[in-house]
Amino acid sequence: MTQKEPPSAIVLHSCLSDAYGGFKYFRKRLKLTAWSYVNFASTGRWMSHWNSSPFLMLLARSTPCVLQKVYRPYLTNRLRCSDRVDVLVGHYAFIIKKALGPIVLRAAESPVLLGELSGKSNDVYQLHLAAVDVLESEGELILRLSKGGILLYSVAFTFITHLEVTSVMIGCLQGPRGADALDRVRKATRDLFGLRPKNLLVRLVHQIAHKFDCQDLILVSNENRVLSRQTRKGLVFADYDATWEEIGAVRGQDGDFRLSCKTMPAPDIDAIPSKKRSEAKKRFALVDHAVGLIWAALRRPQFSLAPGATAAANQIGKFVEEDFTWPTADREPHISESVTVMIS
């Protein structure tokens, strides 16, 4: 079978083509060009990365905003441009290594249903995975909890690999909006056997990280989050530090918190008052069931997709069938590749 030619190269300015017009487009293009030359070496490695596999090229075309991420605050305000390239290249290398490319493509186009949970009232809660351009400055993957199509909570996270050790970093924990937001969260907490929606999502990310053999769950602090300025101005009210301390995370020298990725222990029933033991068991069972649903969805073969699957997700299957080579852990993009590919 004749191998088809891969699509044309991804260029940096493609992230502006559909979003802006007229003077605004030229202003944005000039700014992006300036960023790319100020960070010349990082830009070379960044654009080589996006042209290194069919999956990455499809993702960049599906969500071109991803190309701008290394020039803006991302995940934590401690990162420089070169650090952001390291983090994001490592994240997508991990996605490819774990065969998560197809589900990420689908999630980048629209949230993917991972599973459903039932509360004590038999109300049904949905777990969805979104990617790339939702909470775009605070994580590449977004796990969402909703009820009846109404969002309750979201957690944004990114896989980080350093010295061949992978961890997961949570950059955002976002609650619902609206006048009745607090009431909806309280009702959900009661219905989930006393487990707060935000705590449920953090536990789920923690356990999925454990299943992927990640070392730590890294939790961004109030001081280091990319929206720290808005927090100081009173525009953002979430107290991340208190949440992380509540779940037993320890603050590191960099200001962020860490929690070792271990198997979730069963509750110590003897240490729990007798009238609360039943709900403690049900909370544990709920989290365990949710982890099983998410893990099954992530490990499900994604190449044999239903007729209603997105065009991009189907296309990745075609690339695999046609024997395009995906990058491996030892395939590093080269800075010396053409500048015209970087910023044309």
C-alpha positions as CSV (number, residue, x, y, z in Angstrom):
1,M,0.0,0.0,0.0
2,T,1.4,3.4,-1.0
3,Q,2.0,5.6,2.0
4,K,0.3,9.0,1.8
5,E,2.2,12.2,2.3
6,P,1.7,13.8,5.7
7,P,-0.1,17.2,5.8
8,S,1.9,20.4,5.4
9,A,4.0,21.7,8.3
10,I,2.6,23.4,11.3
11,V,3.6,27.1,11.5
12,L,3.5,29.4,14.5
13,H,1.2,32.0,13.0
14,S,-1.5,29.5,12.2
15,C,-2.7,30.1,15.7
16,L,-3.9,33.5,14.6
17,S,-5.5,32.7,11.3
18,D,-9.1,32.2,12.4
19,A,-9.2,34.2,15.6
20,Y,-8.4,37.7,14.4
21,G,-8.8,40.0,11.4
22,G,-7.6,43.3,10.2
23,F,-5.3,45.5,12.3
24,K,-5.8,43.2,15.3
25,Y,-4.4,40.3,13.4
26,F,-1.3,42.2,12.3
27,R,-0.7,43.5,15.9
28,K,-1.0,39.9,17.2
29,R,1.3,38.6,14.5
30,L,3.9,41.2,15.2
31,K,3.8,40.4,18.9
32,L,4.0,36.7,18.3
33,T,6.9,37.2,15.9
34,A,8.7,39.2,18.5
35,W,8.2,36.5,21.2
36,S,9.5,33.9,18.8
37,Y,12.7,35.7,18.1
38,V,13.3,36.7,21.7
39,N,13.0,33.0,22.6
40,F,14.6,31.8,19.4
41,A,16.0,28.5,20.6
42,S,12.9,27.6,22.5
43,T,10.7,28.4,19.5
44,G,12.8,26.2,17.3
45,R,12.4,23.2,19.7
46,W,8.7,24.0,20.2
47,M,7.8,24.1,16.5
48,S,9.9,21.0,15.8
49,H,7.9,19.2,18.4
50,W,4.6,20.0,16.7
51,N,5.9,18.8,13.4
52,S,7.3,15.6,14.8
53,S,4.2,13.3,14.6
54,P,0.8,13.1,12.8
55,F,-1.0,13.2,16.2
56,L,0.6,16.4,17.2
57,M,0.0,18.0,13.8
58,L,-3.6,17.1,14.0
59,L,-3.9,18.5,17.5
60,A,-2.3,21.7,16.5
61,R,-4.7,22.1,13.6
62,S,-7.7,21.2,15.8
63,T,-6.7,23.6,18.6
64,P,-4.2,26.1,17.2
65,C,-4.3,28.2,20.4
66,V,-1.9,25.6,21.9
67,L,1.0,27.1,19.9
68,Q,0.9,30.3,21.9
69,K,1.1,28.6,25.3
70,V,4.9,28.8,25.8
71,Y,4.9,32.6,25.5
72,R,2.4,33.2,28.3
73,P,2.2,32.3,32.0
74,Y,1.4,28.6,32.2
75,L,0.6,26.2,35.1
76,T,2.8,28.1,37.6
77,N,4.3,31.5,37.4
78,R,7.7,30.1,38.2
79,L,8.3,28.9,34.6
80,R,10.3,30.7,31.9
81,C,9.6,30.1,28.2
82,S,12.2,27.4,27.9
83,D,10.7,25.7,31.0
84,R,7.2,25.8,29.5
85,V,8.5,24.2,26.4
86,D,10.1,21.4,28.5
87,V,6.8,20.9,30.4
88,L,4.6,20.8,27.4
89,V,6.9,18.7,25.2
90,G,7.2,16.2,28.1
91,H,3.4,16.2,28.6
92,Y,2.7,15.3,25.0
93,A,5.5,12.7,24.9
94,F,3.8,11.1,27.8
95,I,0.4,11.2,26.1
96,I,1.9,9.5,23.0
97,K,3.8,6.9,25.1
98,K,0.6,5.9,26.9
99,A,-1.4,5.8,23.7
100,L,-3.7,8.6,24.9
101,G,-3.5,10.6,21.6
102,P,-6.9,9.6,20.2
103,I,-8.9,10.4,23.3
104,V,-7.0,13.7,23.7
105,L,-7.9,14.6,20.1
106,R,-11.6,13.9,20.8
107,A,-11.4,15.8,24.2
108,A,-9.9,18.8,22.4
109,E,-12.8,19.1,20.1
110,S,-15.6,18.4,22.7
111,P,-15.7,16.9,26.2
112,V,-15.5,13.1,26.3
113,L,-17.8,11.2,28.7
114,L,-15.7,9.0,30.8
115,G,-18.4,7.6,33.0
116,E,-21.4,8.2,35.3
117,L,-21.8,8.0,39.1
118,S,-24.9,7.7,41.2
119,G,-25.4,9.6,44.5
120,K,-27.4,8.5,47.5
121,S,-30.5,10.2,46.0
122,N,-29.9,8.2,42.7
123,D,-29.1,11.4,40.9
124,V,-26.6,10.8,38.2
125,Y,-23.3,12.7,37.9
126,Q,-21.1,12.7,34.8
127,L,-17.3,12.7,34.5
128,H,-16.0,14.3,31.3
129,L,-12.5,14.9,29.9
130,A,-11.7,18.1,28.1
131,A,-8.3,19.2,26.7
132,V,-6.1,22.0,25.6
133,D,-8.2,25.2,25.3
134,V,-10.4,24.9,28.4
135,L,-8.5,26.6,31.3
136,E,-5.7,26.8,28.8
137,S,-3.2,28.5,31.0
138,E,-3.6,26.1,33.9
139,G,-3.4,22.6,32.5
140,E,-3.6,20.5,29.3
141,L,-6.3,18.0,30.5
142,I,-9.4,19.0,32.4
143,L,-11.5,16.5,34.4
144,R,-15.1,17.8,34.9
145,L,-17.9,16.7,37.2
146,S,-21.4,17.7,36.2
147,K,-25.0,16.9,36.9
148,G,-27.7,17.1,34.4
149,G,-25.4,18.9,31.9
150,I,-24.6,21.6,34.5
151,L,-21.0,21.9,35.5
152,L,-20.2,21.4,39.2
153,Y,-16.4,21.4,39.3
154,S,-13.3,21.2,37.1
155,V,-9.7,20.3,37.7
156,A,-6.9,21.1,35.2
157,F,-3.7,19.1,35.2
158,T,-0.6,18.3,33.2
159,F,1.9,15.4,33.2
160,I,5.4,16.7,34.0
161,T,8.5,14.6,33.3
162,H,11.9,15.5,34.8
163,L,14.9,13.3,34.8
164,E,12.7,10.4,33.5
165,V,10.4,10.7,36.5
166,T,6.8,11.7,35.8
167,S,4.5,13.6,38.1
168,V,1.1,15.3,37.7
169,M,0.6,19.0,38.4
170,I,-2.8,20.5,39.1
171,G,-2.9,24.1,38.0
172,C,-6.6,24.9,38.6
173,L,-9.5,23.8,40.6
174,Q,-12.6,25.7,39.5
175,G,-16.1,25.6,40.9
176,P,-19.4,26.5,39.3
177,R,-20.8,30.0,38.5
178,G,-24.1,31.6,39.2
179,A,-26.2,32.8,42.2
180,D,-27.0,29.2,43.2
181,A,-23.4,27.9,42.8
182,L,-22.7,27.4,46.5
183,D,-26.1,25.7,47.0
184,R,-25.5,23.3,44.1
185,V,-22.1,22.3,45.6
186,R,-23.6,21.8,49.0
187,K,-26.3,19.6,47.6
188,A,-23.8,17.6,45.6
189,T,-21.6,17.1,48.7
190,R,-24.5,15.6,50.7
191,D,-25.5,13.4,47.7
192,L,-21.9,12.2,47.3
193,F,-21.9,10.8,50.9
194,G,-20.2,13.9,52.3
195,L,-17.5,14.1,49.7
196,R,-17.0,17.6,48.3
197,P,-16.9,17.7,44.5
198,K,-13.5,19.4,44.4
199,N,-12.0,16.8,46.7
200,L,-13.5,14.0,44.6
201,L,-11.8,15.4,41.5
202,V,-8.4,15.8,43.2
203,R,-8.6,12.2,44.5
204,L,-9.4,11.0,41.0
205,V,-6.5,12.8,39.4
206,H,-4.3,11.5,42.3
207,Q,-5.3,7.9,41.7
208,I,-5.1,8.0,37.9
209,A,-1.6,9.5,38.4
210,H,-0.8,6.5,40.6
211,K,-2.1,4.1,37.9
212,F,0.3,5.7,35.4
213,D,3.2,5.2,37.8
214,C,3.6,8.9,38.5
215,Q,5.7,9.8,41.5
216,D,4.0,12.9,42.9
217,L,0.9,15.0,42.6
218,I,2.1,18.6,42.5
219,L,-0.4,21.2,43.6
220,V,0.1,24.8,42.7
221,S,0.0,27.3,45.6
222,N,-1.9,30.5,45.8
223,E,1.4,32.4,45.4
224,N,2.5,30.5,42.3
225,R,-0.7,30.1,40.4
226,V,-0.8,31.9,37.1
227,L,-3.8,34.0,38.3
228,S,-2.1,35.1,41.5
229,R,-2.4,38.8,40.5
230,Q,-6.2,38.4,40.1
231,T,-6.3,36.6,43.5
232,R,-4.5,39.5,45.2
233,K,-7.0,42.0,43.7
234,G,-9.9,39.9,45.0
235,L,-11.1,38.8,41.6
236,V,-10.4,35.1,42.4
237,F,-11.5,33.7,45.7
238,A,-10.3,30.1,45.8
239,D,-7.9,29.3,48.6
240,Y,-5.8,26.5,47.1
241,D,-3.4,26.4,50.0
242,A,-6.1,25.5,52.5
243,T,-7.5,22.8,50.1
244,W,-4.1,21.2,49.7
245,E,-3.3,21.2,53.4
246,E,-6.7,19.7,54.1
247,I,-5.9,16.6,51.9
248,G,-2.5,16.1,53.6
249,A,-0.2,17.7,50.9
250,V,3.1,19.1,52.1
251,R,4.5,22.5,50.9
252,G,7.9,22.3,49.2
253,Q,10.7,24.9,49.0
254,D,9.3,26.2,45.7
255,G,6.0,27.1,47.5
256,D,3.9,24.4,45.8
257,F,2.5,21.4,47.5
258,R,3.2,17.7,47.0
259,L,1.4,14.5,47.7
260,S,2.9,11.1,46.9
261,C,1.0,9.1,44.4
262,K,0.1,5.9,46.3
263,T,-2.9,3.6,46.3
264,M,-5.8,5.1,48.1
265,P,-6.1,3.4,51.5
266,A,-9.4,2.0,52.7
267,P,-10.8,4.0,55.6
268,D,-9.8,3.0,59.1
269,I,-13.3,2.0,60.2
270,D,-12.3,1.5,63.9
271,A,-11.2,5.2,64.0
272,I,-14.5,6.5,62.7
273,P,-17.5,7.0,64.9
274,S,-20.0,4.3,64.3
275,K,-22.7,6.6,62.9
276,K,-20.4,7.8,60.2
277,R,-18.9,4.5,59.2
278,S,-21.5,3.7,56.5
279,E,-20.9,7.0,54.7
280,A,-17.1,6.6,54.9
281,K,-17.4,3.1,53.2
282,K,-19.6,4.6,50.5
283,R,-17.3,7.5,49.9
284,F,-14.4,5.1,49.4
285,A,-16.5,2.9,47.1
286,L,-17.6,5.9,45.1
287,V,-14.0,7.1,44.5
288,D,-12.9,3.5,43.7
289,H,-15.7,3.1,41.2
290,A,-15.0,6.4,39.6
291,V,-11.3,5.6,39.2
292,G,-12.3,2.3,37.5
293,L,-14.5,4.1,35.1
294,I,-11.9,6.7,34.1
295,W,-9.2,4.1,33.8
296,A,-11.3,1.9,31.6
297,A,-12.2,4.9,29.4
298,L,-8.5,5.9,29.1
299,R,-7.3,2.4,28.3
300,R,-10.1,1.6,25.9
301,P,-8.9,1.1,22.3
302,Q,-9.6,4.4,20.6
303,F,-8.8,3.5,17.0
304,S,-12.1,1.6,16.4
305,L,-14.3,4.6,16.8
306,A,-18.1,4.9,16.5
307,P,-19.5,6.6,13.4
308,G,-20.2,9.7,15.4
309,A,-16.6,10.2,16.4
310,T,-14.9,13.4,15.5
311,A,-13.0,13.7,12.2
312,A,-9.7,14.4,13.9
313,A,-10.0,11.3,16.1
314,N,-10.8,9.1,13.1
315,Q,-7.9,10.7,11.2
316,I,-5.4,9.6,13.9
317,G,-6.6,6.0,13.4
318,K,-5.9,6.4,9.7
319,F,-2.4,7.6,10.3
320,V,-1.7,4.6,12.5
321,E,-3.1,2.2,9.9
322,E,-0.8,3.8,7.3
323,D,2.3,3.1,9.4
324,F,3.2,6.7,10.2
325,T,5.9,6.5,12.9
326,W,5.0,8.2,16.2
327,P,7.9,9.7,18.1
328,T,9.5,7.6,20.9
329,A,11.0,8.6,24.1
330,D,14.5,9.0,22.5
331,R,13.2,11.1,19.6
332,E,14.0,14.7,20.5
333,P,13.2,17.6,18.1
334,H,16.2,19.5,16.9
335,I,16.6,23.3,17.4
336,S,18.5,23.6,14.1
337,E,15.4,23.0,12.0
338,S,14.3,25.8,9.6
339,V,13.3,29.1,11.1
340,T,10.8,29.5,8.2
341,V,8.9,26.5,9.5
342,M,8.8,28.1,13.0
343,I,7.2,31.4,12.2
344,S,6.1,31.6,8.6
